[in-house]
Each structure stands twice: as structure tokens, then as C-alpha cells.
Amino acid sequence: MKTYRVELRPKARKQLRDLDTASRARVLGAIELLRTDPVPPNARRLKGRSDYRIRVGDYRLIYKFNAGKLIILVIAIGHRRDVYRKSE
């Protein structure tokens, strides 16, 4: 089984730190799952972009991955109402 390396952009790292403790734990759990499956069943590709998103309660994790290099880059983490604007 392939294991991916997960990297967070500085903005995503700050967004993760700003979450409340319970939400941060759920998001970190989702990130951990990405290490073994870059496109889990609840992931969706964003229209018109090469990015994917995962729902974690009211929060969304926006990311892209490079299967050749086994890297997942988390672009943004935030509330569903505004995370898509933050990730552009």
C-alpha cells in the first residue's frame, strides 16, 4: 500500500491552528486518512479545478495530490461558507 506525504501550505496550517479543538481533531483525522487514500469515497473534485475537497462536518479541506511523487498538498481548511474563496 502506498503512503502519501501530506504537506500544508502556510495558510492552511494557520487555518488549522485557528479551529476549535474538536474540529481540529476531526480535520487531522481526515488528513491522516489521506495518507493511504488520496481520493477517499467522500472526496469530490472541484468543478473547473484540479483540486479536491473533503467534508468534515461544517468544514472543508481543499487539497491536490501528485500520485507520481506521492504528495498531497492541503491548500485550505475552513468553514463551508467561505473556504472556496479562500482557496483560490
PyMOL Python script that loads the backbone (N, CA, C, O; Angstrom):
from pymol import cmd

cmd.read_pdbstr("""\
ATOM      1  N   MET A   1       0.838  -1.176   0.000  1.00  0.00           N
ATOM      2  CA  MET A   1       0.000   0.000   0.000  1.00  0.00           C
ATOM      3  C   MET A   1       0.889   1.248   0.000  1.00  0.00           C
ATOM      4  O   MET A   1       1.843   1.341   0.772  1.00  0.00           O
ATOM      5  N   LYS A   2       0.569   2.188  -0.860  1.00  0.00           N
ATOM      6  CA  LYS A   2       1.341   3.421  -0.951  1.00  0.00           C
ATOM      7  C   LYS A   2       0.962   4.363   0.182  1.00  0.00           C
ATOM      8  O   LYS A   2      -0.201   4.445   0.579  1.00  0.00           O
ATOM      9  N   THR A   3       1.953   5.065   0.692  1.00  0.00           N
ATOM     10  CA  THR A   3       1.716   6.077   1.717  1.00  0.00           C
ATOM     11  C   THR A   3       2.129   7.429   1.157  1.00  0.00           C
ATOM     12  O   THR A   3       3.254   7.605   0.689  1.00  0.00           O
ATOM     13  N   TYR A   4       1.216   8.368   1.210  1.00  0.00           N
ATOM     14  CA  TYR A   4       1.461   9.711   0.699  1.00  0.00           C
ATOM     15  C   TYR A   4       2.007  10.603   1.808  1.00  0.00           C
ATOM     16  O   TYR A   4       1.681  10.432   2.983  1.00  0.00           O
ATOM     17  N   ARG A   5       2.840  11.553   1.410  1.00  0.00           N
ATOM     18  CA  ARG A   5       3.315  12.577   2.343  1.00  0.00           C
ATOM     19  C   ARG A   5       2.353  13.757   2.246  1.00  0.00           C
ATOM     20  O   ARG A   5       2.052  14.221   1.146  1.00  0.00           O
ATOM     21  N   VAL A   6       1.877  14.239   3.369  1.00  0.00           N
ATOM     22  CA  VAL A   6       0.932  15.357   3.389  1.00  0.00           C
ATOM     23  C   VAL A   6       1.678  16.629   3.772  1.00  0.00           C
ATOM     24  O   VAL A   6       2.368  16.677   4.790  1.00  0.00           O
ATOM     25  N   GLU A   7       1.530  17.657   2.942  1.00  0.00           N
ATOM     26  CA  GLU A   7       2.117  18.966   3.217  1.00  0.00           C
ATOM     27  C   GLU A   7       0.991  19.980   3.301  1.00  0.00           C
ATOM     28  O   GLU A   7       0.014  19.890   2.557  1.00  0.00           O
ATOM     29  N   LEU A   8       1.121  20.935   4.195  1.00  0.00           N
ATOM     30  CA  LEU A   8       0.130  22.003   4.336  1.00  0.00           C
ATOM     31  C   LEU A   8       0.763  23.321   3.924  1.00  0.00           C
ATOM     32  O   LEU A   8       1.869  23.652   4.352  1.00  0.00           O
ATOM     33  N   ARG A   9       0.056  24.067   3.093  1.00  0.00           N
ATOM     34  CA  ARG A   9       0.516  25.418   2.786  1.00  0.00           C
ATOM     35  C   ARG A   9       0.486  26.216   4.083  1.00  0.00           C
ATOM     36  O   ARG A   9      -0.294  25.897   4.980  1.00  0.00           O
ATOM     37  N   PRO A  10       1.319  27.244   4.201  1.00  0.00           N
ATOM     38  CA  PRO A  10       1.322  28.053   5.429  1.00  0.00           C
ATOM     39  C   PRO A  10      -0.070  28.577   5.796  1.00  0.00           C
ATOM     40  O   PRO A  10      -0.434  28.610   6.972  1.00  0.00           O
ATOM     41  N   LYS A  11      -0.842  28.983   4.790  1.00  0.00           N
ATOM     42  CA  LYS A  11      -2.195  29.482   5.052  1.00  0.00           C
ATOM     43  C   LYS A  11      -3.070  28.376   5.645  1.00  0.00           C
ATOM     44  O   LYS A  11      -3.835  28.625   6.578  1.00  0.00           O
ATOM     45  N   ALA A  12      -2.963  27.163   5.112  1.00  0.00           N
ATOM     46  CA  ALA A  12      -3.750  26.037   5.623  1.00  0.00           C
ATOM     47  C   ALA A  12      -3.313  25.674   7.038  1.00  0.00           C
ATOM     48  O   ALA A  12      -4.142  25.317   7.875  1.00  0.00           O
ATOM     49  N   ARG A  13      -2.023  25.765   7.303  1.00  0.00           N
ATOM     50  CA  ARG A  13      -1.511  25.478   8.648  1.00  0.00           C
ATOM     51  C   ARG A  13      -2.109  26.463   9.663  1.00  0.00           C
ATOM     52  O   ARG A  13      -2.493  26.070  10.764  1.00  0.00           O
ATOM     53  N   LYS A  14      -2.184  27.745   9.283  1.00  0.00           N
ATOM     54  CA  LYS A  14      -2.771  28.764  10.157  1.00  0.00           C
ATOM     55  C   LYS A  14      -4.267  28.507  10.345  1.00  0.00           C
ATOM     56  O   LYS A  14      -4.789  28.622  11.454  1.00  0.00           O
ATOM     57  N   GLN A  15      -4.950  28.157   9.255  1.00  0.00           N
ATOM     58  CA  GLN A  15      -6.381  27.880   9.346  1.00  0.00           C
ATOM     59  C   GLN A  15      -6.639  26.693  10.271  1.00  0.00           C
ATOM     60  O   GLN A  15      -7.615  26.691  11.020  1.00  0.00           O
ATOM     61  N   LEU A  16      -5.774  25.695  10.223  1.00  0.00           N
ATOM     62  CA  LEU A  16      -5.912  24.534  11.102  1.00  0.00           C
ATOM     63  C   LEU A  16      -5.716  24.945  12.561  1.00  0.00           C
ATOM     64  O   LEU A  16      -6.480  24.527  13.431  1.00  0.00           O
ATOM     65  N   ARG A  17      -4.703  25.756  12.829  1.00  0.00           N
ATOM     66  CA  ARG A  17      -4.454  26.227  14.199  1.00  0.00           C
ATOM     67  C   ARG A  17      -5.628  27.033  14.744  1.00  0.00           C
ATOM     68  O   ARG A  17      -5.903  26.997  15.943  1.00  0.00           O
ATOM     69  N   ASP A  18      -6.322  27.763  13.866  1.00  0.00           N
ATOM     70  CA  ASP A  18      -7.420  28.631  14.292  1.00  0.00           C
ATOM     71  C   ASP A  18      -8.720  27.880  14.606  1.00  0.00           C
ATOM     72  O   ASP A  18      -9.643  28.465  15.172  1.00  0.00           O
ATOM     73  N   LEU A  19      -8.803  26.603  14.249  1.00  0.00           N
ATOM     74  CA  LEU A  19     -10.017  25.824  14.524  1.00  0.00           C
ATOM     75  C   LEU A  19     -10.129  25.500  16.007  1.00  0.00           C
ATOM     76  O   LEU A  19      -9.129  25.453  16.724  1.00  0.00           O
ATOM     77  N   ASP A  20     -11.371  25.275  16.458  1.00  0.00           N
ATOM     78  CA  ASP A  20     -11.550  24.828  17.836  1.00  0.00           C
ATOM     79  C   ASP A  20     -10.998  23.406  17.966  1.00  0.00           C
ATOM     80  O   ASP A  20     -10.801  22.719  16.964  1.00  0.00           O
ATOM     81  N   THR A  21     -10.754  22.979  19.177  1.00  0.00           N
ATOM     82  CA  THR A  21     -10.074  21.708  19.437  1.00  0.00           C
ATOM     83  C   THR A  21     -10.779  20.513  18.804  1.00  0.00           C
ATOM     84  O   THR A  21     -10.124  19.666  18.197  1.00  0.00           O
ATOM     85  N   ALA A  22     -12.096  20.429  18.933  1.00  0.00           N
ATOM     86  CA  ALA A  22     -12.837  19.282  18.395  1.00  0.00           C
ATOM     87  C   ALA A  22     -12.774  19.256  16.870  1.00  0.00           C
ATOM     88  O   ALA A  22     -12.558  18.199  16.277  1.00  0.00           O
ATOM     89  N   SER A  23     -12.960  20.404  16.235  1.00  0.00           N
ATOM     90  CA  SER A  23     -12.909  20.468  14.769  1.00  0.00           C
ATOM     91  C   SER A  23     -11.507  20.156  14.270  1.00  0.00           C
ATOM     92  O   SER A  23     -11.343  19.464  13.265  1.00  0.00           O
ATOM     93  N   ARG A  24     -10.498  20.663  14.968  1.00  0.00           N
ATOM     94  CA  ARG A  24      -9.112  20.399  14.577  1.00  0.00           C
ATOM     95  C   ARG A  24      -8.830  18.898  14.619  1.00  0.00           C
ATOM     96  O   ARG A  24      -8.175  18.365  13.723  1.00  0.00           O
ATOM     97  N   ALA A  25      -9.317  18.220  15.647  1.00  0.00           N
ATOM     98  CA  ALA A  25      -9.103  16.777  15.770  1.00  0.00           C
ATOM     99  C   ALA A  25      -9.762  16.029  14.614  1.00  0.00           C
ATOM    100  O   ALA A  25      -9.174  15.097  14.066  1.00  0.00           O
ATOM    101  N   ARG A  26     -10.981  16.431  14.239  1.00  0.00           N
ATOM    102  CA  ARG A  26     -11.666  15.772  13.115  1.00  0.00           C
ATOM    103  C   ARG A  26     -10.925  16.019  11.803  1.00  0.00           C
ATOM    104  O   ARG A  26     -10.781  15.103  10.993  1.00  0.00           O
ATOM    105  N   VAL A  27     -10.454  17.246  11.587  1.00  0.00           N
ATOM    106  CA  VAL A  27      -9.724  17.567  10.356  1.00  0.00           C
ATOM    107  C   VAL A  27      -8.408  16.791  10.314  1.00  0.00           C
ATOM    108  O   VAL A  27      -8.036  16.265   9.265  1.00  0.00           O
ATOM    109  N   LEU A  28      -7.708  16.716  11.431  1.00  0.00           N
ATOM    110  CA  LEU A  28      -6.460  15.944  11.466  1.00  0.00           C
ATOM    111  C   LEU A  28      -6.715  14.469  11.174  1.00  0.00           C
ATOM    112  O   LEU A  28      -5.889  13.812  10.541  1.00  0.00           O
ATOM    113  N   GLY A  29      -7.849  13.945  11.628  1.00  0.00           N
ATOM    114  CA  GLY A  29      -8.214  12.567  11.302  1.00  0.00           C
ATOM    115  C   GLY A  29      -8.422  12.379   9.812  1.00  0.00           C
ATOM    116  O   GLY A  29      -8.012  11.365   9.247  1.00  0.00           O
ATOM    117  N   ALA A  30      -9.061  13.358   9.168  1.00  0.00           N
ATOM    118  CA  ALA A  30      -9.273  13.290   7.715  1.00  0.00           C
ATOM    119  C   ALA A  30      -7.941  13.368   6.978  1.00  0.00           C
ATOM    120  O   ALA A  30      -7.735  12.663   5.990  1.00  0.00           O
ATOM    121  N   ILE A  31      -7.042  14.218   7.452  1.00  0.00           N
ATOM    122  CA  ILE A  31      -5.717  14.332   6.829  1.00  0.00           C
ATOM    123  C   ILE A  31      -4.970  13.014   6.958  1.00  0.00           C
ATOM    124  O   ILE A  31      -4.299  12.582   6.021  1.00  0.00           O
ATOM    125  N   GLU A  32      -5.084  12.382   8.105  1.00  0.00           N
ATOM    126  CA  GLU A  32      -4.409  11.099   8.318  1.00  0.00           C
ATOM    127  C   GLU A  32      -4.933  10.037   7.342  1.00  0.00           C
ATOM    128  O   GLU A  32      -4.156   9.222   6.845  1.00  0.00           O
ATOM    129  N   LEU A  33      -6.233  10.040   7.066  1.00  0.00           N
ATOM    130  CA  LEU A  33      -6.798   9.085   6.109  1.00  0.00           C
ATOM    131  C   LEU A  33      -6.271   9.320   4.698  1.00  0.00           C
ATOM    132  O   LEU A  33      -6.138   8.376   3.919  1.00  0.00           O
ATOM    133  N   LEU A  34      -5.971  10.578   4.364  1.00  0.00           N
ATOM    134  CA  LEU A  34      -5.450  10.887   3.030  1.00  0.00           C
ATOM    135  C   LEU A  34      -4.091  10.242   2.784  1.00  0.00           C
ATOM    136  O   LEU A  34      -3.718  10.008   1.634  1.00  0.00           O
ATOM    137  N   ARG A  35      -3.356   9.954   3.835  1.00  0.00           N
ATOM    138  CA  ARG A  35      -2.023   9.357   3.674  1.00  0.00           C
ATOM    139  C   ARG A  35      -2.087   8.029   2.926  1.00  0.00           C
ATOM    140  O   ARG A  35      -1.157   7.685   2.197  1.00  0.00           O
ATOM    141  N   THR A  36      -3.172   7.283   3.098  1.00  0.00           N
ATOM    142  CA  THR A  36      -3.278   5.982   2.440  1.00  0.00           C
ATOM    143  C   THR A  36      -4.244   5.983   1.264  1.00  0.00           C
ATOM    144  O   THR A  36      -4.167   5.108   0.402  1.00  0.00           O
ATOM    145  N   ASP A  37      -5.152   6.951   1.216  1.00  0.00           N
ATOM    146  CA  ASP A  37      -6.118   7.026   0.120  1.00  0.00           C
ATOM    147  C   ASP A  37      -6.324   8.491  -0.265  1.00  0.00           C
ATOM    148  O   ASP A  37      -7.064   9.203   0.414  1.00  0.00           O
ATOM    149  N   PRO A  38      -5.685   8.954  -1.341  1.00  0.00           N
ATOM    150  CA  PRO A  38      -5.775  10.369  -1.704  1.00  0.00           C
ATOM    151  C   PRO A  38      -7.156  10.799  -2.199  1.00  0.00           C
ATOM    152  O   PRO A  38      -7.455  11.993  -2.231  1.00  0.00           O
ATOM    153  N   VAL A  39      -7.991   9.848  -2.581  1.00  0.00           N
ATOM    154  CA  VAL A  39      -9.350  10.182  -3.018  1.00  0.00           C
ATOM    155  C   VAL A  39     -10.322   9.233  -2.307  1.00  0.00           C
ATOM    156  O   VAL A  39     -10.841   8.298  -2.917  1.00  0.00           O
ATOM    157  N   PRO A  40     -10.564   9.480  -1.013  1.00  0.00           N
ATOM    158  CA  PRO A  40     -11.499   8.621  -0.285  1.00  0.00           C
ATOM    159  C   PRO A  40     -12.916   8.780  -0.828  1.00  0.00           C
ATOM    160  O   PRO A  40     -13.179   9.713  -1.587  1.00  0.00           O
ATOM    161  N   PRO A  41     -13.833   7.891  -0.455  1.00  0.00           N
ATOM    162  CA  PRO A  41     -15.197   7.940  -1.001  1.00  0.00           C
ATOM    163  C   PRO A  41     -15.923   9.268  -0.811  1.00  0.00           C
ATOM    164  O   PRO A  41     -16.771   9.618  -1.631  1.00  0.00           O
ATOM    165  N   ASN A  42     -15.614  10.014   0.244  1.00  0.00           N
ATOM    166  CA  ASN A  42     -16.310  11.281   0.462  1.00  0.00           C
ATOM    167  C   ASN A  42     -15.614  12.476  -0.193  1.00  0.00           C
ATOM    168  O   ASN A  42     -16.048  13.612   0.002  1.00  0.00           O
ATOM    169  N   ALA A  43     -14.561  12.251  -0.953  1.00  0.00           N
ATOM    170  CA  ALA A  43     -13.854  13.339  -1.647  1.00  0.00           C
ATOM    171  C   ALA A  43     -14.547  13.642  -2.973  1.00  0.00           C
ATOM    172  O   ALA A  43     -15.061  12.744  -3.639  1.00  0.00           O
ATOM    173  N   ARG A  44     -14.553  14.901  -3.338  1.00  0.00           N
ATOM    174  CA  ARG A  44     -15.131  15.331  -4.614  1.00  0.00           C
ATOM    175  C   ARG A  44     -14.150  16.252  -5.310  1.00  0.00           C
ATOM    176  O   ARG A  44     -13.490  17.074  -4.674  1.00  0.00           O
ATOM    177  N   ARG A  45     -14.060  16.108  -6.621  1.00  0.00           N
ATOM    178  CA  ARG A  45     -13.216  17.019  -7.393  1.00  0.00           C
ATOM    179  C   ARG A  45     -13.984  18.314  -7.613  1.00  0.00           C
ATOM    180  O   ARG A  45     -15.174  18.284  -7.928  1.00  0.00           O
ATOM    181  N   LEU A  46     -13.318  19.445  -7.449  1.00  0.00           N
ATOM    182  CA  LEU A  46     -13.963  20.739  -7.625  1.00  0.00           C
ATOM    183  C   LEU A  46     -14.093  21.049  -9.107  1.00  0.00           C
ATOM    184  O   LEU A  46     -13.153  20.842  -9.875  1.00  0.00           O
ATOM    185  N   LYS A  47     -15.240  21.535  -9.504  1.00  0.00           N
ATOM    186  CA  LYS A  47     -15.500  21.826 -10.910  1.00  0.00           C
ATOM    187  C   LYS A  47     -14.565  22.912 -11.419  1.00  0.00           C
ATOM    188  O   LYS A  47     -14.384  23.944 -10.772  1.00  0.00           O
ATOM    189  N   GLY A  48     -13.976  22.673 -12.579  1.00  0.00           N
ATOM    190  CA  GLY A  48     -13.109  23.653 -13.212  1.00  0.00           C
ATOM    191  C   GLY A  48     -11.736  23.784 -12.573  1.00  0.00           C
ATOM    192  O   GLY A  48     -10.971  24.682 -12.925  1.00  0.00           O
ATOM    193  N   ARG A  49     -11.416  22.898 -11.637  1.00  0.00           N
ATOM    194  CA  ARG A  49     -10.130  22.961 -10.938  1.00  0.00           C
ATOM    195  C   ARG A  49      -9.563  21.552 -10.800  1.00  0.00           C
ATOM    196  O   ARG A  49     -10.280  20.565 -10.964  1.00  0.00           O
ATOM    197  N   SER A  50      -8.291  21.472 -10.502  1.00  0.00           N
ATOM    198  CA  SER A  50      -7.674  20.164 -10.281  1.00  0.00           C
ATOM    199  C   SER A  50      -7.675  19.795  -8.799  1.00  0.00           C
ATOM    200  O   SER A  50      -7.078  18.794  -8.402  1.00  0.00           O
ATOM    201  N   ASP A  51      -8.348  20.610  -7.983  1.00  0.00           N
ATOM    202  CA  ASP A  51      -8.384  20.397  -6.540  1.00  0.00           C
ATOM    203  C   ASP A  51      -9.524  19.458  -6.149  1.00  0.00           C
ATOM    204  O   ASP A  51     -10.493  19.274  -6.885  1.00  0.00           O
ATOM    205  N   TYR A  52      -9.370  18.881  -4.975  1.00  0.00           N
ATOM    206  CA  TYR A  52     -10.398  18.036  -4.382  1.00  0.00           C
ATOM    207  C   TYR A  52     -10.823  18.642  -3.056  1.00  0.00           C
ATOM    208  O   TYR A  52     -10.125  19.485  -2.493  1.00  0.00           O
ATOM    209  N   ARG A  53     -11.979  18.203  -2.562  1.00  0.00           N
ATOM    210  CA  ARG A  53     -12.425  18.646  -1.253  1.00  0.00           C
ATOM    211  C   ARG A  53     -12.970  17.459  -0.481  1.00  0.00           C
ATOM    212  O   ARG A  53     -13.516  16.509  -1.043  1.00  0.00           O
ATOM    213  N   ILE A  54     -12.799  17.551   0.821  1.00  0.00           N
ATOM    214  CA  ILE A  54     -13.357  16.564   1.735  1.00  0.00           C
ATOM    215  C   ILE A  54     -14.214  17.319   2.741  1.00  0.00           C
ATOM    216  O   ILE A  54     -13.809  18.363   3.251  1.00  0.00           O
ATOM    217  N   ARG A  55     -15.390  16.790   3.020  1.00  0.00           N
ATOM    218  CA  ARG A  55     -16.266  17.366   4.045  1.00  0.00           C
ATOM    219  C   ARG A  55     -15.887  16.792   5.403  1.00  0.00           C
ATOM    220  O   ARG A  55     -15.723  15.583   5.561  1.00  0.00           O
ATOM    221  N   VAL A  56     -15.755  17.678   6.370  1.00  0.00           N
ATOM    222  CA  VAL A  56     -15.506  17.275   7.754  1.00  0.00           C
ATOM    223  C   VAL A  56     -16.467  18.099   8.599  1.00  0.00           C
ATOM    224  O   VAL A  56     -16.103  19.164   9.098  1.00  0.00           O
ATOM    225  N   GLY A  57     -17.692  17.608   8.759  1.00  0.00           N
ATOM    226  CA  GLY A  57     -18.727  18.386   9.433  1.00  0.00           C
ATOM    227  C   GLY A  57     -19.040  19.632   8.620  1.00  0.00           C
ATOM    228  O   GLY A  57     -19.317  19.537   7.424  1.00  0.00           O
ATOM    229  N   ASP A  58     -19.000  20.800   9.253  1.00  0.00           N
ATOM    230  CA  ASP A  58     -19.241  22.061   8.552  1.00  0.00           C
ATOM    231  C   ASP A  58     -17.980  22.603   7.890  1.00  0.00           C
ATOM    232  O   ASP A  58     -18.014  23.661   7.260  1.00  0.00           O
ATOM    233  N   TYR A  59     -16.881  21.894   8.025  1.00  0.00           N
ATOM    234  CA  TYR A  59     -15.609  22.361   7.476  1.00  0.00           C
ATOM    235  C   TYR A  59     -15.246  21.592   6.217  1.00  0.00           C
ATOM    236  O   TYR A  59     -15.692  20.466   6.000  1.00  0.00           O
ATOM    237  N   ARG A  60     -14.429  22.228   5.398  1.00  0.00           N
ATOM    238  CA  ARG A  60     -13.961  21.613   4.161  1.00  0.00           C
ATOM    239  C   ARG A  60     -12.442  21.676   4.117  1.00  0.00           C
ATOM    240  O   ARG A  60     -11.824  22.642   4.565  1.00  0.00           O
ATOM    241  N   LEU A  61     -11.869  20.631   3.572  1.00  0.00           N
ATOM    242  CA  LEU A  61     -10.435  20.528   3.376  1.00  0.00           C
ATOM    243  C   LEU A  61     -10.215  20.536   1.867  1.00  0.00           C
ATOM    244  O   LEU A  61     -10.677  19.626   1.178  1.00  0.00           O
ATOM    245  N   ILE A  62      -9.528  21.533   1.343  1.00  0.00           N
ATOM    246  CA  ILE A  62      -9.256  21.640  -0.089  1.00  0.00           C
ATOM    247  C   ILE A  62      -7.814  21.201  -0.319  1.00  0.00           C
ATOM    248  O   ILE A  62      -6.899  21.690   0.344  1.00  0.00           O
ATOM    249  N   TYR A  63      -7.612  20.279  -1.257  1.00  0.00           N
ATOM    250  CA  TYR A  63      -6.264  19.757  -1.470  1.00  0.00           C
ATOM    251  C   TYR A  63      -6.083  19.314  -2.912  1.00  0.00           C
ATOM    252  O   TYR A  63      -7.046  19.173  -3.665  1.00  0.00           O
ATOM    253  N   LYS A  64      -4.831  19.101  -3.275  1.00  0.00           N
ATOM    254  CA  LYS A  64      -4.495  18.471  -4.550  1.00  0.00           C
ATOM    255  C   LYS A  64      -3.435  17.425  -4.266  1.00  0.00           C
ATOM    256  O   LYS A  64      -2.762  17.475  -3.236  1.00  0.00           O
ATOM    257  N   PHE A  65      -3.288  16.481  -5.178  1.00  0.00           N
ATOM    258  CA  PHE A  65      -2.280  15.453  -4.948  1.00  0.00           C
ATOM    259  C   PHE A  65      -1.544  15.116  -6.231  1.00  0.00           C
ATOM    260  O   PHE A  65      -2.058  15.279  -7.337  1.00  0.00           O
ATOM    261  N   ASN A  66      -0.319  14.639  -6.042  1.00  0.00           N
ATOM    262  CA  ASN A  66       0.540  14.211  -7.130  1.00  0.00           C
ATOM    263  C   ASN A  66       0.819  12.734  -6.904  1.00  0.00           C
ATOM    264  O   ASN A  66       1.618  12.368  -6.042  1.00  0.00           O
ATOM    265  N   ALA A  67       0.157  11.888  -7.684  1.00  0.00           N
ATOM    266  CA  ALA A  67       0.288  10.441  -7.499  1.00  0.00           C
ATOM    267  C   ALA A  67       1.697   9.958  -7.832  1.00  0.00           C
ATOM    268  O   ALA A  67       2.184   9.000  -7.233  1.00  0.00           O
ATOM    269  N   GLY A  68       2.350  10.617  -8.784  1.00  0.00           N
ATOM    270  CA  GLY A  68       3.701  10.213  -9.160  1.00  0.00           C
ATOM    271  C   GLY A  68       4.719  10.438  -8.056  1.00  0.00           C
ATOM    272  O   GLY A  68       5.627   9.628  -7.868  1.00  0.00           O
ATOM    273  N   LYS A  69       4.569  11.536  -7.328  1.00  0.00           N
ATOM    274  CA  LYS A  69       5.510  11.874  -6.252  1.00  0.00           C
ATOM    275  C   LYS A  69       4.986  11.492  -4.873  1.00  0.00           C
ATOM    276  O   LYS A  69       5.681  11.673  -3.873  1.00  0.00           O
ATOM    277  N   LEU A  70       3.762  10.962  -4.812  1.00  0.00           N
ATOM    278  CA  LEU A  70       3.133  10.554  -3.554  1.00  0.00           C
ATOM    279  C   LEU A  70       3.067  11.714  -2.554  1.00  0.00           C
ATOM    280  O   LEU A  70       3.419  11.564  -1.383  1.00  0.00           O
ATOM    281  N   ILE A  71       2.607  12.875  -3.042  1.00  0.00           N
ATOM    282  CA  ILE A  71       2.478  14.066  -2.199  1.00  0.00           C
ATOM    283  C   ILE A  71       1.045  14.579  -2.253  1.00  0.00           C
ATOM    284  O   ILE A  71       0.438  14.646  -3.322  1.00  0.00           O
ATOM    285  N   ILE A  72       0.518  14.937  -1.101  1.00  0.00           N
ATOM    286  CA  ILE A  72      -0.777  15.611  -1.002  1.00  0.00           C
ATOM    287  C   ILE A  72      -0.507  16.995  -0.439  1.00  0.00           C
ATOM    288  O   ILE A  72       0.142  17.132   0.598  1.00  0.00           O
ATOM    289  N   LEU A  73      -1.005  18.027  -1.123  1.00  0.00           N
ATOM    290  CA  LEU A  73      -0.820  19.408  -0.691  1.00  0.00           C
ATOM    291  C   LEU A  73      -2.163  19.964  -0.243  1.00  0.00           C
ATOM    292  O   LEU A  73      -3.074  20.128  -1.055  1.00  0.00           O
ATOM    293  N   VAL A  74      -2.286  20.255   1.044  1.00  0.00           N
ATOM    294  CA  VAL A  74      -3.509  20.852   1.580  1.00  0.00           C
ATOM    295  C   VAL A  74      -3.428  22.352   1.332  1.00  0.00           C
ATOM    296  O   VAL A  74      -2.505  23.023   1.794  1.00  0.00           O
ATOM    297  N   ILE A  75      -4.411  22.868   0.595  1.00  0.00           N
ATOM    298  CA  ILE A  75      -4.417  24.265   0.179  1.00  0.00           C
ATOM    299  C   ILE A  75      -5.155  25.140   1.176  1.00  0.00           C
ATOM    300  O   ILE A  75      -4.685  26.225   1.519  1.00  0.00           O
ATOM    301  N   ALA A  76      -6.308  24.678   1.645  1.00  0.00           N
ATOM    302  CA  ALA A  76      -7.119  25.491   2.556  1.00  0.00           C
ATOM    303  C   ALA A  76      -7.973  24.595   3.437  1.00  0.00           C
ATOM    304  O   ALA A  76      -8.356  23.490   3.053  1.00  0.00           O
ATOM    305  N   ILE A  77      -8.260  25.103   4.628  1.00  0.00           N
ATOM    306  CA  ILE A  77      -9.144  24.442   5.580  1.00  0.00           C
ATOM    307  C   ILE A  77     -10.045  25.533   6.135  1.00  0.00           C
ATOM    308  O   ILE A  77      -9.563  26.554   6.626  1.00  0.00           O
ATOM    309  N   GLY A  78     -11.352  25.317   6.058  1.00  0.00           N
ATOM    310  CA  GLY A  78     -12.221  26.355   6.595  1.00  0.00           C
ATOM    311  C   GLY A  78     -13.681  25.965   6.570  1.00  0.00           C
ATOM    312  O   GLY A  78     -14.052  24.882   6.117  1.00  0.00           O
ATOM    313  N   HIS A  79     -14.499  26.874   7.066  1.00  0.00           N
ATOM    314  CA  HIS A  79     -15.938  26.669   7.109  1.00  0.00           C
ATOM    315  C   HIS A  79     -16.483  26.605   5.686  1.00  0.00           C
ATOM    316  O   HIS A  79     -15.969  27.274   4.790  1.00  0.00           O
ATOM    317  N   ARG A  80     -17.496  25.823   5.487  1.00  0.00           N
ATOM    318  CA  ARG A  80     -18.036  25.592   4.143  1.00  0.00           C
ATOM    319  C   ARG A  80     -18.520  26.859   3.466  1.00  0.00           C
ATOM    320  O   ARG A  80     -18.524  26.925   2.237  1.00  0.00           O
ATOM    321  N   ARG A  81     -18.930  27.873   4.227  1.00  0.00           N
ATOM    322  CA  ARG A  81     -19.483  29.075   3.603  1.00  0.00           C
ATOM    323  C   ARG A  81     -18.421  29.924   2.910  1.00  0.00           C
ATOM    324  O   ARG A  81     -18.748  30.700   2.012  1.00  0.00           O
ATOM    325  N   ASP A  82     -17.128  29.792   3.319  1.00  0.00           N
ATOM    326  CA  ASP A  82     -16.137  30.674   2.701  1.00  0.00           C
ATOM    327  C   ASP A  82     -14.815  30.020   2.326  1.00  0.00           C
ATOM    328  O   ASP A  82     -13.912  30.717   1.864  1.00  0.00           O
ATOM    329  N   VAL A  83     -14.666  28.732   2.502  1.00  0.00           N
ATOM    330  CA  VAL A  83     -13.380  28.096   2.218  1.00  0.00           C
ATOM    331  C   VAL A  83     -13.040  28.103   0.728  1.00  0.00           C
ATOM    332  O   VAL A  83     -11.862  28.141   0.371  1.00  0.00           O
ATOM    333  N   TYR A  84     -14.033  28.068  -0.136  1.00  0.00           N
ATOM    334  CA  TYR A  84     -13.749  28.015  -1.568  1.00  0.00           C
ATOM    335  C   TYR A  84     -13.147  29.327  -2.053  1.00  0.00           C
ATOM    336  O   TYR A  84     -12.284  29.324  -2.931  1.00  0.00           O
ATOM    337  N   ARG A  85     -13.591  30.447  -1.494  1.00  0.00           N
ATOM    338  CA  ARG A  85     -12.997  31.742  -1.840  1.00  0.00           C
ATOM    339  C   ARG A  85     -11.577  31.847  -1.306  1.00  0.00           C
ATOM    340  O   ARG A  85     -10.714  32.445  -1.948  1.00  0.00           O
ATOM    341  N   LYS A  86     -11.331  31.271  -0.138  1.00  0.00           N
ATOM    342  CA  LYS A  86     -10.006  31.332   0.477  1.00  0.00           C
ATOM    343  C   LYS A  86      -8.988  30.470  -0.258  1.00  0.00           C
ATOM    344  O   LYS A  86      -7.784  30.708  -0.153  1.00  0.00           O
ATOM    345  N   SER A  87      -9.455  29.477  -0.995  1.00  0.00           N
ATOM    346  CA  SER A  87      -8.530  28.534  -1.622  1.00  0.00           C
ATOM    347  C   SER A  87      -8.096  28.944  -3.017  1.00  0.00           C
ATOM    348  O   SER A  87      -7.238  28.288  -3.607  1.00  0.00           O
ATOM    349  N   GLU A  88      -8.659  30.002  -3.554  1.00  0.00           N
ATOM    350  CA  GLU A  88      -8.313  30.396  -4.925  1.00  0.00           C
ATOM    351  C   GLU A  88      -6.996  31.124  -4.983  1.00  0.00           C
ATOM    352  O   GLU A  88      -6.560  31.524  -6.062  1.00  0.00           O
TER     353      GLU A  88
END
""", "prot")
cmd.dss("prot")
cmd.show_as("cartoon", "prot")
cmd.util.cbc("prot")
cmd.orient("prot")
